[in-house]
Amino acid sequence: MGHLSFEFFPPRQAEGLERLVATARRLQPLQPDYVSVTFGAGGSTQEGTLATAQRLRQDTGLAVAPHLSCVGLDAQTVLELLQRYREIGLCQLVVIRGDRPSGVAESGPFQHAVDMVRFVRRHTGDAFAMQVAAYPDIHPEAAGATSDLTHLAHKVRAGADGIITQYFYNADAYFRLRDDIRRMGITVPVVPGIMPITNAEQLLRFSARCGAEIPRWLALRLKDLESEPAGLRAFGLEVVTSLCQRLLDGGAPGLHIYTLNQAGPALALGAALGLTGRGAGSLEEAAGGAAATGASPPSW
């Protein structure tokens, strides 16, 4: 397999950061190209993102790509963040619009991710490689499929180096997205985002909030397994492994795994996919992955 990356969120407490460093170390044998660190709505975890990225870089040596969100940031704050990231040796970013806090009107210089991409390129040149987001199931706020694709193309043409998708469970949606943007002349890598299935209620809640579609057959199967945690994890691993294998066989350049700050599910998936040389895990290791305190859905 080619690219592999993992996504973390900033822990709310100091002991959570210690656990996250331990999680990252468990995942190191899989040799990720980088790990990303999310950014909260309205800048709510701005300092947490910086502190988490710095600690992961310092204690693990992993390449770290902090998320840079448009919401709630002014130009000076962004410049200061970029300078700090350069000082601690980071050269990758995941640029997103971010979730607007409820009841907060649009304001500030960065209304969309394309504005932030242009700003970073203008002020830092090629100092940062930038990934932007896409929705195989179409962004929930998009006027339509065509406008969603057009907006994605604008982000890439503004200077993005690659695309990471929101998680999904319909491989055809990913292939359609990839093929559509190729027809638009966009050739950057489109890395599928993958969410392991370890907790049905959590997954359905996340998906309702972030607009990821859960196929009816999958939702019903998960509901049947709600009272059987081991069976649900085994079924979830089977479903996600099959999805990943189809994506990789179909030419996907790699995988971006949403960990919810848990190592077990990613290790189990790596083992199921036969990622030899990248480490191994077991289904039993995934047992602890069902509930990540303070977890939230991937914010795109």
N, C-alpha and C positions, 0 to 999 in steps of 0.2 A: 504494500500500500504506500501511497505517496504521503500527502500531508496528514498530520494529526495534531489537533489542538484541544485544549480543555478550557472550560469556562468556570470561573469561581465568582462568588460575590463577597464583598467586604464584610467580615464578621462584625457584630455589634459590640462585642466585648473582647477584652485582652485574651482571655482563655480560648475564645473562639479562633483568634488568630494563631495561637499555638497549635490548635487542632488542624487548622488549615495548612500550616507549614508541614505538619506530619502527613496530611493527605497528599500534598504535592510531592513529598518524598516517596510515598508509596507508588505514585503514578510515574515517577521518573524512569523506571525501567522500560516503560512504553516509549520513551524517547520522543516526547512531543516537540513539535517545532516551536511552539510557544504556548503559554497559558494566558487567557484574558481575564480581566477583572472588571466587573460591571460598575455602573455609575447610577446612583439612585435618582428618582424623579425629582426635578427641581433642584438638583445639586445636593440632595440630602446626604449623599455619601461621598462628596467630593474629597474631603480629607481622608475618609476611610479608603477610598480607591487608591490614593497616593500612598498612604501608609502600608496598605496591603501589597501593592505592587513593589514598593521598596523592600519590604521584608522578604517577599518571595524571591526577588532577585538576589538579595544579600545572602539568604540562608540556603537557597537551592541552586543558584546559578542558572536557573531556567530563564529563557527569554520571556519577557512579560509584555503583554499588550493591554494597557489600560483603556477602558472605554472613555470616550470623550463625548459627553452629551451636550446638546444645544440648549436645553431648557435651563433657564435661570443663570446663565453665564454671560458676563460681559467680556469685551475684547481684552481688557487688561488682565482679568483673571485667567483667561485662556493662555495669554502669552506667558504669564507667570507659571502656569502648570506645565506648559511645553518646555520652558527653561528648566524646571525642576526635573522633569522626566529625562531630559538630555543629561543633566548632571549625574543622575543615578544610573546612566547607561542604558536607557530604554530607547528603542528606535522603531517601535511599532505601536499603532493605535487602532482601535475599533471605533469608528465615528458613527454616531447614531443621533437621531433627533431626541429620543427619550420620551418618556410618558409625561405629559403635562399634568401637574397636580390638579385635582378636581376644583373647579371654580376659578382657576387662574387663567386670565386671558393671555393671548399671544403678546409677547413683548421682547425687547432686546434685539441685538443685531443678528442672532442666529435663529431663524424660524424653521429651517430644515437642515438636514445633514449636508446637503450640497453647499450651503453657506459656510459651514464649518470646514469642509474639505477645501474649499477655495481659500479660506482664511489661513489654514495651516500651510498650504502650499505657498501662498504669497509671502508668509513670514518666516518659513523654515526651509523652503526649497525641498530638497530630497532627503532631509534629515530623518523623516519618518515614513515608513511604509504604512499605508492606510487601508483598512478593510471597511467596507460599508455593508449595510444589511439589505436583505430581500425577503419577500414572503412568497413561497411557492403557492400558498393558498390565497394570495392577494392581500395586501394590507387592509385591515378592517376599516380604515378611514379613506381609502382610495375611492375616487369617483367611478373607477372601472378598471378592467384589466389593462387596457391600453395606456391609460394615464399612469398607472402604477409602473409599467415597463418604461415609459418615457422618463419618469422621475428617477428610476434606477439608472438609466443611461446617462442622465445629466450628472449624477453623482460620480460615475466612473470617468466621464469626460472632464470633470472638474479636477481630477487627479487621483482618484482611488486606484489602488493596486490590485484589489481583489474583492470578492463578495462572499459573505457568510449568510446562510439562510436561517430564518426562524425554523424551529423544529416542525416536523410534519410526519405523516404516516402513509402518504400516498406517493410512491416513487414517480408515478406518471406526472404529478404536479411539478416535481423537481425537473424532470426531463423537459417538460413543456417550457418552464421558465428558462432553462439553459438554452434550448433551441431558439426560443423567441429572441433572447438578447443576442445570440450569435447572428441571427438574421438582421439585427440592428447594427452589426459591426462591432459589438462589444466582445472582446476576446480574453478578458482577464479571467482567472480561475473563479469558479462558482463552487464553493465548498458547502456541502449540505450540513445543516445543524441537526444533531441527533439527541433526542431526549430518551434515556433509558426509562423503562416502565417498572417501577417498584411499588407504587402506591396509587390505586385507582382514583380515590377521592381527590388527592393532591393534583394528579394529572388533569382531571376534568376541570378542576377549579382554575388551574393555571391556564388551560386552553381557552376557557370562557373569557378570561381576562385579557389574553394577548392575541386572540383571533386565530389560533391554530386549530385546524379542523380535525376532529377525531371521527374516523369513519364509523358508521352506525354499527357494523358488525363487531368492530373492536370495542366500542363503548359497551355493547351488550355483553360481550365475553368478559370484560373487566368487571362489570357489575355482578355477573355470576360468581366471580372469584373473590369478591370483596372479603368474604369470611375465611378465605384460604390463603394467607400471606405467602406461604411457600409455593403453592400452586400458581399464584398470580405472578410471582417473580420468575418462575420457570417459564410460564407462558409469555410474559413480557420480554424475557431474554430471547426466546425463540422468534417472536415477532420482530424485534429490533435487529437481531442478527440477520434475519432474512431480508429486511429492508436494506441494511447496510451492504450486504453482499450483492443485492441487485443494483444498488447505486454504483458500487465499485466496478462491477462487471459491465455496467453501462457507460463507464468512462468518467465517473465523478473523481475529482483529483484528490480526494481524501475525506476526512470527517472532522467535524468540530463538535465535541461532546459536551453537553450541558450537565455538569456534575452535581449541581446543588451542594457543592462542597463535600461530596462523598467519594471515596476512592473505589469502594467495592463494585458498584454497577459498571463503572468504566473498565475495571480489571476483568470482570466477568465477560464483558462484551469483547474485550481484546482477546481473551482466551478462546471464545467461541468463534471469532473470526480468524484464529490462527496467526495472530500477529507475532510470529516468532522473531526473536531478536529485539522485539519491543517490550518483552516481559510477558507475564501471564497472571491469571487470576482464577478464581473458582466461583461457582454459584454461591457457595456458602459464604464467601467474602462479601457478596452483594447483600446479604441479609440485613446489614446495618444501614442500607441506603434508603429506607422508606421515608424517613422523616428528618429533614434537615432544619433545625431550629432557625427561624428567621428567614427561611428560603422564600424566594419570590420568582415569578416566571421570568424567563429571559426578556429583557427590556430592549425592544427594537424601535 
